Amino acid sequence: MVEQGQAGIPSRERALAGVAVAITVVAWASAFVAIRAVGADIRPGPLTLGRLAVGVILLGALQLRAGWIAPTRREWKLLFGCGVSWFAIYNVALNAAEHQLDAGTTAMLVQIGPILVAILAGTLLREGLPRWLLLGAVVSLGGVVVIAMAPARSGPLAASGVLLCLLAAASYAVAVILQKIALRRLPALQVTWISCTTGAVVCLPFSGQLAADLSRAPLDSVLGVLYLGAVPTALAFTTWAYALARTEAGRLGVTTYLVPPVTILMSLVLLAEAPLSLQLVGGAICLAGVALSRLR
């Protein structure tokens, strides 16, 4: 008899989901650093298209060997929404934000996403809005204000960078709700590939700019685009979807708290760049608010 874990999921699958989460956290942390590194050579829109194009090819090769479950009309809508909000809007906003903010600060601000997921689930899915959730949202908002007021090394921190991070977090939250519903019946790989393809199609208007940027970019930046498409996109989004299908959305969202510290460490080692003290304080307040929102 196979030992069953929580919600009837075999313990072996739950263990594999834990491994998938670890891969996702490290890969997504590295993405913040890679985006910051290549941002000087490749603009936000073209970078998104290049990253997604690589992801579509790699995921498509895997999908050819996997089984196909025909999505229903409702599931197509869910997948399209996930592709537009997460793979297109989120990535463009994140890439643009990192032109103004360091990788660690950006990673901390985007972690407001789990609170937005809980709020959307509480309102749209009628799961309720507990007092800890509302308190956590207020605390995190205070952290955002602290980060926005922090003096950067060359003048005030651009408010537009903070707003772009909040847009990225909101897009992420919407996509997680849509993706969670789609994963009830569809395989993780298929959901990821369709969503990634949708995002790439939406970003096709950037194809001319991508060709121009790649033609004059150094080899390191070109390799950076390939890395972003292969690891943080093709691999990490697939491992995330695998874990999401076997874990509660709220519990899985908590694990992304690990992304900012890993990002800061990577950024310090690879880019010799770290958030300023007040930005770290604001980021800590944001993460504390997210933690409060998960209390029951």
Secondary structure as UniProt FT lines:
FT   HELIX           6..8
FT   HELIX           11..38
FT   TURN            39..41
FT   HELIX           44..65
FT   HELIX           73..82
FT   HELIX           83..90
FT   HELIX           91..97
FT   TURN            98..100
FT   HELIX           103..110
FT   TURN            111..112
FT   HELIX           113..123
FT   HELIX           131..149
FT   STRAND          151..152
FT   TURN            153..154
FT   STRAND          155..156
FT   HELIX           159..182
FT   TURN            183..185
FT   HELIX           188..202
FT   HELIX           204..206
FT   HELIX           207..216
FT   HELIX           219..228
FT   HELIX           229..235
FT   HELIX           236..244
FT   TURN            245..246
FT   HELIX           249..255
FT   HELIX           256..258
FT   HELIX           259..270
FT   HELIX           277..293
//
